[in-house]
Every structure is written in C-alpha cells, then in structure tokens.
Amino acid sequence: MYHSRSLSGAILLAIAVCLPTLPAAWATRADLWEYDSCGAIICKLDGQAPCCAWGGIVFCMQGRLVIAETKAPVDDGRAVGASGIGFVGFPSMGGMNKFFDVQSYANYIPAISVNDQAFAQPRRATYVYNGVLTIYHDTVNGIDYTREIFPSLDKQAIIQTFTIHNIGSSAITVQIGNQTRSVAQGTDAGQRAVVFEYSVAGIPRTSVAPGGSVSCAVLYTLRLSTEAAPSIDPVKERSAWSPIIAKARQSMALDVPNSQIMAAFLLSKIRTLQSPMHSSKGLINTTGSLRYFGGTWANDNVEYPTGIPGLLDDDSLTGSFRGTYQVYEDWSAAHPADRLPCSFEGWNLPSQSWQGDRGDGAMVLYGLSRFLLGLGDTSTALHFWPLIERTVSYNKTMTNAGTGVVGSSTDEMEGRLPTGSYNLATSSIAYGGYRSAAVLALAIGKPDRALTFDSLAERLSASIESYFGGMVQGYSTYRYYEGNTALRGWICYPLVMGLMQRRAGTIAALFSPSFWAEDTARRSISLMATAGGGGTWQRETMYALLAAFRAGATDTAIEKAIKVSRYEFLGSGGPYPDEDATDILPGSVLYARAIVEGLFGIEPAGFSSFNCTPRLPSAWPRMALRTVRLCGGYIDILVDRTGRDLRLTVSGGGTTLFQQSGPAGTMFNVAVGKAPGVTIPRGRPAGFASGAVSSGIAYRIDGRIVGAMAGGRVVSNQRIVHGAFIVTVANGMVAHKSVSLATRR
C-alpha cells in the first residue's frame, strides 16, 4: 500500500534480549538513541531533546494475534502507554481488524503502597528499547521503579509490568491491590459480543529485603463475552520472545566498524522477524502498525523482502511468507486470466484491487522468485512454480508490442503522482523478475524456461533503455514515464535490478541537493519522491542506498547509509524508519537488503552457489556477515584487504570453503559444497575462467551459446554478462543442473 506522507516518523518492533547496566553518567551526544553492546538502544530523558513529529517516540509492538502502538514522549509530564491496541480475529465492519483506542486506560497505574504509604510514580529518566519498551524512573528513597510494555507472542494480550527494586539498606513493605475492569464492550462485524478488559494480579503486603524486588502486571485482553478470561503468565510471555531476539542477534550477524550501521541492521532484522501474524488462512506476513497490521501487500510483503527471510532461517518468518504466497497462489489459480490484487486485507483476507494495477504482477514475479532462491528448497519452489508461470504470462500480456515496455495503470504510489501508462518501476521490476525466475528455473531443472525468461529479460533491458533512458534535469538517467520532465525517486530501480548503462548519471541525480534531502535541523535524511517536492518516502531512500552500493558508488553509499542510520533509526524520528509511523516493515527490510545485497553484494546463483560482489568502504579495513543461511547451510562471510585487492573468505563448520582476491568490483562465484567457484573480475573475458569446469554447469553468457567447452575448459573469449544458455561439456551431455556466472559489462 501507499499513501500521502510529508513528515518523518518511525516505529520499532522487537522484544527484549537483555537489560543493560545503565552508566552512572551520560556524555552529551548528538543522537537521541545510543546503541548498547547488549543489543539495546537507550534514550536518556534530559528534558532537552526534541520530540518527534508524532508527539512522542512511536513504538509498534506486534505479536501473532495482537498489536500495540505506544507513544512515549521525550520530555516529561505526559503519560506513557499503549495509545491503541489491535486484536486479530475480530473483524470490524470496515473489513480490517477490530481495534480499540485505549489511551485513557493504558496508563492505568495500579494502587501501590510502600511502607504503608501511597507510592507516587517518580519522574521518568530513561527509555531502553530492545523489543520490550523499558522505562526506568528516577531512584527515590532507595527504590528503583521500572515499567515494561510488550505484547504476548501468541495470545490476544498486551502486558505492562511494574517492578519495585529495593536498593536501600533496610527492608521495605510493598502492597499492590487486585483489580479487574471491563473497559469496552461491543460487537464485531460478525455481531459477536466482545469484552475488552484490563486486570491486575496484585501482591499482598510483602517484605522486600535490600537487593530484592517484586513485580506485578497489568493485562489488556480482548475475548468473546462467552469465553472465560485467558490464563496468562507475564514471565512466560516475556521469555517467549527470547528465541526470536536471539535469532536476530545471531543470524546474519553484522560486524563492521560503525556502531550506527550495526544498530540499524539489528533493529531491521528484529522488525522483520516479528512481522508474521495469524489470519483465517494461517500465518501470513504483514506490514504492521494499527493501520496496516491485518493484511498482506504485493509491494510491502512480496517485492521488498525478497531473499532476506531465507537467509535469516526462522520457521515462523519463512512460514508467514509461504502463507502470503499461498494466498496469492490460491487467488491466481481461481482467476488465471485476471491481474493479481494489490493486497488481501482483513482476518479473512478478501482481495483488494481498488488501487488499480500497480505492477503487482511484476512485484510478485520478482519477490517470489528471489524468496525461493533465498530459501533454497526445491519442493517449495516447485509448489509455487505455477504462480511464477502465471505472473510471467501476465507481464507478457502487459508488454507493449511496439515499445517493449510493461504497462500498468499506476505504481505503488497509487495515483499520488503521475505515472503514465508505462512507468519505469513496473518495467524494471518485471526485468528483475525475469532474471531471478531464470536462475530459479535452472536450479529446479527447467533449463528451457530459463532460456525463455532470460530472453524476455534481454529484450526488456533494451526496451527500458530506449524508452525511458534520457536526460532529465541535466542528468543522464531515466524518465519515469513518457513526458516526464522531473527526477523521480524510482529512477534507482534499474540499478537495483542490475541495469548499469546509466549508473553515473543516476547516482549523481539521486544524491543531488534538490533530490536527496538532508534536513539536519529536523534530523531527517531521505530521498524525495520527486525533485523539489512530493514528500519523502523511506522505501525509496532504502532502495537508493541499495542502488548506490550495487553501482559501485561505495563511499557515497556508506556515507548516506550512516546518516540514514543515525537520523532515521537513532534520531528523534526513530527508532524505525517510516514517514508517518504506519508502514513498519518496508523501510526495515529494505535497509537489511541494502546491507546484504548492496554492501556485501550477495546474490543467490542457484541452490548450491551464490555470487558475491563486496563493496568494502575505503575507510574500513574489513567487514563480516556471520551465520548466514545460504545453499543449505550456515556460512560466515569475511571481506578484508590484501594489497590493493579485496579478499573474500567464506567459511562454515570451522572450514574455509572459499578464499579468493580481486580488485574492487569483482564478482566472486562461491559454490558451497560443490566444485570451487570461478572468479570473473570486472571486464575480464570468459577465457580467464580457465580452470577445469565440472560437467553439469550452465553458464550465463550473453543470452545465447557463444562458445563451446573443450576438455572441460572454457574456451570462449566472450564477456560473461547477463543471459543464460545451456553449454555442452566434453562428454557431449547437455547440462541441466547449473551454477550461474556473471559480471557487469
């Protein structure tokens, strides 16, 4: 989905890993949030830092059946609590899920007495966020007082805990009263009577020795009036998030010499891991926030995540994407001649097409192909292959016979800005979809389809250049549509998809002063939707970073990525990048892609190999991405320098699997568990790959057979570029299983 935006805002979703020890003194710093080595971000409330545009820091904490939006003001004097709670499975009349505005209830403080005196809540001092929102209050009279807010992982409940810790030298008594109160009653769209209530399991008068503590919890729940109140253990509910956060910290673990990049990447993974949500059709992947937590979209949940779920290797996450794609597959099978819906929204996931054709068929082809490549599972790929074929067929029907570009009535902005009948985004995404589907086809033993898809891609590549390529506002880049005269944010799409003919002009345009907005006063960094205005769109910002890395503008890309991390994740608009705090997943997962596919240049080349074009910034001596699930196992990827060259080392299970060096821009092909990969430096002829080549390898050379194999060796002098063909090896057999090799022209 897409909607009008003009302000910067953010939402973070995560769950606690550990609570850091707060420092005794805080140094003055430019950033609102500070990254802790424990994996948390910390904000000290000194009364000086500005609030974000939403009247406070916005957090959106999501379980599988519930979501809570919390606004936490930076300055003191206002309440902190869930300003809205959405419950899955209780459809409203509007088709989305039922949610209650509970602002007047969520800040309820139970009746607490200490030493038989009413306990007044001290001033808030610090926020700590690593999934659970933890609020530290000032220490008063030897008492530390802490609150936490988090969702249940699998129940329709939000939990807020209150802890009193005795740090004095004498014992104290603490008493907290019981209470259960029904705060809302009504009916859902099915005319079922529902009850929303909060309850407090109090504590009888208890002596707390020095160093001891006591806690109680307020539970916010929704249930049918005919059901009994749920049984909820707050301690177990909180601990249920630990494996998810452990996965975020341990899988695709980034090690770079910049803590801001590391913090933003970790938060992006956490948000991605917490995006699954239940529906009547099972687990699906959803965008998040109270506005968009009950549905799945062709751009947010299909195009943007691509291979990241498979690399993280979390069962619930990959299951949610399988569920989303199954919804599209079921609909497509029932309506084979129709265009795909933009989204499926609500508990029962009815299709939504009112936005028009946004290029959703191209989005699904691209996103699904890359998801399946990242997953690396043949049975899943074969299961969804019919959807691949139908989306290819649809994109072909939308291709103009004269110009060769792919049409759509709008793009993901859904008419907010003009797009013409043929826009750059739809054609670029379709091109990327054809390329990825070709690699997938080879991986599952469909070489003829790979040839067909690569042929479609070759023709579309030429059409994109001839139809969209041109001078726009003094830059050799792309018109977004016929008649377009202003730079548009989506000119980054060709670079993302590997079309590099206009890389220099496009990079210069993307980061030009009138287009790339750096408002240090408001602490906001983002790409404009159109040069000189049109609002800012963080998904375009993240795609621009990915494009810059892929184009080899490494130092420019890392400079901008650090600023985005600092201002959009860790600044006053953070801790998650979104302009209006309603689309939570897109900015997060696209940032992760900018690091994985951009900085490290990782691209699956099949189920048993991947290409890696690392972009090590000139100021960095090394970088690493550890415990990455690729090609059926976990590997570590290390990039460092040897003389003027970059060295790529891939290891797994305590063994070095691959180590080669090459100049910046080298694409390394890494075959995991198979024959060693062949390195093709940029601009070198294929004859450089003169080592023995195993039988059963298909090379991607110019989209056609341009050479032959002799004695198991490459003898062609052609440059290895995009395209695919089936080579004949020395024994005369035609290769079907393949490792793809490619580099830019």
N, C-alpha and C positions, 0 to 999 in steps of 0.2 A: 504494500500500500504506500501511498504518498499523500502528503497534504501540505498546505501552505505553512511556511515557517519563516521567522525572521529573527528570533532570539536564540541565544546559545543556552543549552541546558544539558543535564546528564542524569543518568540513572545507573546504579551499580547493582548487581545481583550476585551474592556469594554467600558462603557460610563459614563459620569460624574454623580455623586450624589451631591456633593457639593465641593466647593473650600476651603481648609483650610486656616487659617491665618498663614502665614509663620513666624517662630520665628525670632527674631531680631539677634540672634547669633546661630551658629551651633557648637555643640561639635564634636570633632574628633571621628569618628566611623569606624568600620571595614567594615560595609556593605555599598554597593553603594546606595541602596534604603533604605529608612526609612518609616515605616508604621505609618500613621497618624490616630488618633481616628475617623476622619471623614470618613475613608474608602479609603483614597488615599495612594499612595506611592510617595515619594519625593526624588529627587536626586539633590543635590547642586553641581553646576559645579565649582569646585575649581581649575581645571586645573591639578590636581594631580591623580585623579582616572583613571585607565586604561580603554581604550575602549574594547569592546568585540571583538570577532574574526571577526565580520561582518563589521568592520569599523564604528561601532556606535550601539547604542541600537536599536533593531528592534522591531517595533510595527506593528501589522496587525489588522486593524480596519475594521470590516465587518458589512455591512447592509444586507438586504434581496436580494438586486439586485446589490451590488457593494462591492468591497473590495479594501482597500488601504494599501500598505506597506510603512512604514515610517522609515527612518534611522535617528537617532538623535545622533550625536557624543557626547561623554562625554567631550572631550576637545573643546576649542573654535576654530573658524577660518574656519569652514566648514558649508555649508548650511544645513538647516533642512527642510524637506518637503517630500511629497509622492514620493518615488522613483519608484513606479509602481502602476497602478490602473487597476483593472479588473472589467469588466461590465458583468453581467449575461444577457443572452438572445441574445448575438451577437456572435454566434459560429464562431470560426476560422477554417481554413482548417484542422487543426490537431485534431479537434473534441472537444477540450476543449474550454473554453470561450475566447473571444477576450480580450486582454489587451494591453494597450499602455505603453511604457516606457516614463514616463512624467517627468523624473528627471530634465530636463532642463527648465521645465515650473512650477513645483510645488513650487519652491522657489521664484516665482514672488512676489515682494513687490509692492503694489500699490503706486502711487505717493502721498505722504503725505506731507503736509506743516503745520508747527506750527508757529503761529505769522508771517505768510507770508515768512517763511524760510523753505527750504527743510529739512525734518526730516530724520536724519540718524539713522538707527536702532541701538540701544545700544547693548552692549555685552549681550549674554545670561547668565543668572545667575542660574536658577533653572528649572528643569522639574518636573511637577506634573502629575501623571497618575492615573486616576480612570475611565478610559474608553476614555474620551477625553484626548488627549495629550495637556497639557497646558504648554506653555513656558513663564516663567517670565524673563524679561530683567532687566538690571540694571536701577535704578531710576536716571534720568539725568535732572537737571534743573527743579525739581518739577514735572516731568512727569513719571508716571508708564506706561510701554508699555507691553502688553500681547498678545500672539497669542494662538489660539486653532485650532486643526485639528481633524475632526470627519466625519464619513460617514452619509448619510441620511439613516434612517431606512428602507424606502420603495420606494425610488426613486434612479435613476441611477445618483447619485451626491455625490461628496466629497466636504466638506465645510471647509474653513480656515478663521477664523475670526481674526480681528486686533482691539484691544481696546486701546484707549489712555485715561488715567485717570489723571485728574489734581489734584495733591495733594499739589500744591503750595498755596500761599496766594493771588494770583492775577488771574484774568480771563485770558484765552488764546484763540486764534482763531485756529481752525483746519479746513483743507480742504483736501478732498480726491477725486481724479478725477475718472470719469466713464471710463470703458473700457470693450470691448468685443472683444475677439480674437479667431479665429479658428486656432487651433494648429496642427490638424491632420485630414486628410480626407482619406477615403479609402473605401473598401468594405469588408463585412464579407463573410462567406462561402456561404451564400445564394445570393451573388452578390448584396446585398443591399448597397446603398451608405450611409455611416455613417459620422457623424461630431463630433469630439471631440473638445471642446472649454472651455475656461475659461472666466469668466466675473466678473466685479467689479461694484457693485452698490455704487457709490461714495457718498460723503457728501458735500453739498455746504459749503461755508465759514460760520462757525458756532462759536459762542462764547460759551466757556465752563467755567462755574463758578468754583471756588475752590470746590473740592469734587465731581464735575461732571465728566462724561465720555461720549465718543462717540465711536461707533464701525462701522465697515464695514466688508464685507465678500467677499472672492474670491470663486466662484463656479466652480467646474470642472464637466462637464457633457458629456454624450455621447447620441446621438439621431440619428435617421434616418434623412437624409437630407430633406425628405419630411415633417418632423414634425416640429412644432413650438418649440422654446426654452421653457423648462419647467419653471413653476412658482414655485419658492422655497423661503420659508420664513426661514432664518437661525435660528431665535429664536425658531420657532416651531419645526424645525428639531432637534435642540439640546434637547429641552424639551421632545421630543418623546421617548428618551432613559430613562427618569427618572423612569417609572414604572418597566423597566427591572432591573435597578440597585437597586431599592427598593426591588424587589423580591430577588435579590442576597443577600442583606443585611438582609432581614427579614426571608426568608425561610431557613431552616436548618442552623440557626444561631449558630455558634460555640462559646462556652465560655470556654476557657482553660487558664491556667496561663502561656501562651507563646505567645507573640505577633507575632512572625515569623510564627508559625503554623497557627494562625488566619488569617494573611495576605495572606498566600499562599492558604488557603482554600477559602477565599473570592474571590480571583482572579480566582481560578479554577471554582467556580460557575458562575462568570460573563462570563468567556470564554464559558462555556457550554451553558449558556442561549443565547449567541449570535451566536451559531452555525447554526441555521436554515437559509436556503437560498431557493429561488424560483428556479423552473425548469419548463420545459414544462408540467410536470405531477403534478405540485403543489409543496407545500413546502416539502423539504427534509432536512435531516441533513447532514452537510458536514464537512470536516476536517479543511478547512481554508488554508490560505496563497495563494499567487499568483499562486503557482504551483498546489495546490490541492483544490481550492475553488469551482470547478464546478463538483462535483460528490459525490458519497457515497460509502463506502467500508465495506466489511464484518467484518474486524477487527476494524478499527477506529470508525465506526459509529454504529456497531451492537454488537460485542463482548465486547468492552471496557465500554461503558456507562451503560449497564445492567439496574439496577433499579433506578439509580440516577434521570433520567427525571421525573419519577412518584413522587419521594419524593420532588422534587422542585415544582411540580404542576404549571407549566406555560403552558398555552394553546398553544402558538406558539411552544414551545420546544417539548411538547408531540405530537403536530400535525406534527412536522417535522420528528419525529421518526415513527409515523404512516405512513407518506408518504414514508419514506425509506423502511419500511417493506412491504408496499403495492407494491412497485416496485419489491421487491424480490418475493412476493406472485404472482403477475401477471406473472412474468417470469417463476416461478416454475410451475404454473398451465398450462402454454403453453408448457412447456418442462418437464413433470413429471419424465421422466426417466434419465434426464441429471443432471450432477453436477451443483451446483449453481455457477454463475460467481463470480469472486473476487470483482468486482466493476461495477458500472454504472457511466460513466463519460461523461460530456458534457451537454449542455442545454436539449437535447432530451434523455439523459441517455441511450445511447447504451451500451450493456453489454460488459464487458472486461474479457477475460479468458486466455490471453496470458501468465499470470504468472504461469499457472498450477494450480493443486488442492492444495491449501494451508491449507486444512482442513476447507474450507469455510462453508461446510455443518454443521460441528460441531460448528463453530462460530455462525451461525445463530440460531441453536437449543438452544445454551446456552444463547446468548444475547436476543433473542426474549422471551424465557421462563421467564427470570428474569425481562425483561422490563414489561411484562404483569403482573407478580406478584407485582412489584412495583407500577404499575398503579392501580391494584385492580378493574378493570372494567370487568364484566362478558361478556358483549356484544362484547367488543373489543377482549377479549380472544377467544370467540367462532368464531369470524370473522377470526382470524389468526390461528385457530386450524389446518386447512388443511396444512399450512406451517410447523407447528410442526410435524405433522404426516409424511410429505414427507421428512423432514430432519432426522427424526428418521429412516425411511426406508433407506435413502441413507447411513447413518452411519453404519447400519447393513450390507448393501451390501459391505461396505469397510472394514468390520471386518474379519481378518484372522481366518479361521476355526480352525487352529492349535494353534496359539499363543493367539488368543482372543483380540489382539490389533487392533486399527483402522488405516488404511493406508491413506497416501496422498503423492503426488509426491514431495511436498516441504512444507514449512511453510510460515509464513508471511514475512520472510526474502527473499523469492522468489529466492532461489538459491545462495544467497550471501555466505552462509555457508552450509556445507553438512548436510543432514537430513536423508539419507537412505530412504527406502520405508515406514518405520513405525517410526514416531517420537513421543517423549513424549508429545509435545504440543497438537497435534491433538487428541491423546487418552485421555489426561487429560481434554481437553475442552469438548469432547464428553461425558465423565463421568459426568462433571458438568452439561451438558445439559440434560442428562437423569434424574439426581436428581431433577433439577429445574422443568423439564416437569412433573415429578411425583407429585410434590407439586401442580403445576398448575392444573393437571388433577383432583386431589381431590377437589380443590377449585371450579371447574366448574361442579362437579358431574359426573366424569368419573373414578370411583374407579378401574375398571378393567384395564384401561390403566395405571393408577398409579402403580398398581402391576407389569404390564409388564415392564414399564420403570425402576422401582426400581430393578427388576430382572436383566435387562440389565446392570444397573449400578453395581450391586453386582459382576457380572461376570467380567465386565471390570475392576473393582477395583483389583480383584485378578490377572487379566492378566497384569495390569500395574506393580504390584509389582513383579511378576515372570519374566516378560520380560525386564523391564527397571531397576529394583532395583539392586543395586550392589555397589561395591567400586570403586570410581573414584578419582584419585589423593589423595588417603588416606582418603577419606570421604565416609561414608555410606550414599549414596544418590542415584541418578539415572543416568544411561547412557542416553544420549539424543536419540541415535539410536543404532542399533546393530553394534558393532565395535568401537563405540565412546570411546575415552580414555581421553578426556579433559573436564573439567567442562564447562557447558553451562548455560547461563543466565536463560533459561526457565526451569531449574530444580525447580524453585519456583512454577510452575503450580500445581503440586499435592497438595501442602499446601494451595494454593488459593482455590482449589476445595474441601478441607476438608479431603484429604488423609494424615494422620499424622503418618504412620508407620515409616517414616524416617525423622521425624521433626528435631531431634537433629543434625544429620549429615548434613542435607540440610541447616539448618540455619548456622551452622559452616562454610560450604562451601561458601554460598552466601556472607558472610561478612569476608571471608579470605582476607589477604592483596593482594594476586595476582588476586583477582576477584572483590572485591569492591574497586574502585579507588577513593581515596581522594587526589586530587591534590590541596593543599591549595595555592600554588603559582599561579596557573591559576584559583583558586577559583571555582573548578569544583568537584562535587561529583556524581558518577554514577556507576552502575554495568556494568562490561564488558560483551560483547556478548559471549565471550569465555575466559577462564582463560588465562591471559598473553597477550591478544591482541584481534583483531577482531573488534575494535571500541566500542563505548559506545552507549547504547540505553536506552533512558529515560523511555520508556514504560516498559522495563524490570526492571528498577530501581523502578518504582512505584509499579509494581507487587511484587517485592521483599519486599517492605515495608508492603504491604497488607499481604503477606505470613507470615512475621515475627510476625505481630500482631495476625493473626489467629492461629499461632502455639504457642502463649503464651509467646514469647520472647519479652515481652512488653518493658522493659527498653532498650534493644538493638534497638528495632524498633523505639522508640521515640527519642533516641539519633540520629539515622540515619535520621529520618524524620525532625528533627530540622536542621540538616546540609543541607539536600536537600532544605528545605525551605529557608535557609539563602543564600546558594550559587547559587542554580538554579533558584529561584524566585526573590530573593532580592539582588543577587550579580551582578557582571559585565556581566554575561551571561544572566541575567534576562531581563524582568520580567516574562517570561513564559518559561517552561522547554521543550526545544527541541534542538537536537544536531546541526541541520543545518537550523533552522528557516523556515521549510517548512511544518511540521506536527503540527498543533496548538492544536487540540482537544485532542489527545490521552494522553499526559502527564498530562494535566489539569484534565480530567475526571477520570483518574486512581488515581491521588492524592486524589481527592474527595472520591473515593471508599476506599482508604487506611484509611481515617478518619472514614467514615460512617460504612463500613463493617469490618474494621480492628480494629481501636481504640475503637469504640462503639459496634462492633460485631453484627450489625443489619442485620437480615436475615428474609424476609417475610416467614411465615409458612402457608400462605393461604391469603384469602382476609379479614379475620377478626382477625388475630393474627400474631405475629412476635416473633422470637427468638432474644434474646439479650445476648451476651457474652462480657460484657465490660472489657476492658483492661486498667485499671487506672494505669498510671506510679507510681512507688513507691514514687517519689518526689512530686507528685501532690496530694493535699487534695481532689480535686473534679474536675469534668468536666461536661459540659452540652451541649446538642444539642437541640435547641428550634425551635418550629414551623416546625415540620417535618410532612409531609402529609403521614400518614400510616393508613391503614384499614378504609379508607373513611373519615378521619377527621384529624385535626391538633393536634399534641401532643408535649409535652416537655419531654425530657429525661434527668434526673439528676443522676449522679453517684457520690457517696461520700463514706466515710468510717464509719463503726460502729464497734469499736474494731479492730479486725484483719480481719473482713469481709468487702466485698463491699456491698453497699446498692444501689439498683436500684429503682428510683421513676419515675413513668410515670404519667403525669397529662395532663388534657385537659379540656378546658372550665371552668377553675377555680376549678376543682375537681381532687382529687388524684384517678387515675384509678388503679394503681398497685404500691405496695411497698413491696419488699422482700429483704432479705440479704442472702449472701452466700460467701464462700471462693472464692479467685481469680480463674477464670476458670469456674465458674458456668454459665450454660446456663439457662437463665430465659425465660419462655414462657409467653408472655403477650397477653391475649385475650382482645381486645378492643371492648367494647360494648357487650361482650358475657360473658359466665361463666368465673370466675377467672382462670388465667393460673396456671399451675403446675410447680414448680421449681424442676429441676433434677440436683443436684450437680454432678460434675465430679466423675465418678467411683462409684456412689451410685446405688443400684439396683432399678428396677422399683417399687418394693414394697414400696419404700419411698413415692411414689405418692399415699398416702393412702386416700386422701380426696375424697369426692363424685365427680364422673365423670358424666358429662351430657350425655344423650342419643344423639347419632349422632356424636360422636367423634371417629376419626380413629387414632390409634397410630402407629408410625413408629418403629416397634420392629423387628430388625434382618431380615427383608425381608420376614417374614412368621408369621403365627399365633403361638405364643409360650405360650399363657396363655389365660385365659378367664376372663370375667367380672362377679363378684358376688355381687349382691346388689348394683350395680353402683360403685364398688370399684375395683381398680387394685389389682389383687392377684398374678400376675406373679412376679417371682424373677429374671427374665432375665434383663440384662443391656439394656437400651434403646439406640440403635445405629441407624445408617442409615438403611433405608429399609422401607417398608410400608406393611401394611396388613389391612384388614377390621375386626374390632372387633365386637363381638355380645354382646349387652348390656343386662341388666336384663330382659327387656321386649321381648327379642328374636328377635328384629328388627336388620337388618344389617345397620350399619352406612354408610352414603354417604357423608354428609357434615362433615368436619373434621378440627381439629386443630392438627398440627403435633408436636410431642415432640421428641427431640433427644439430645444426647450428645456424646462426643467422648468416645471411648472405654477406 
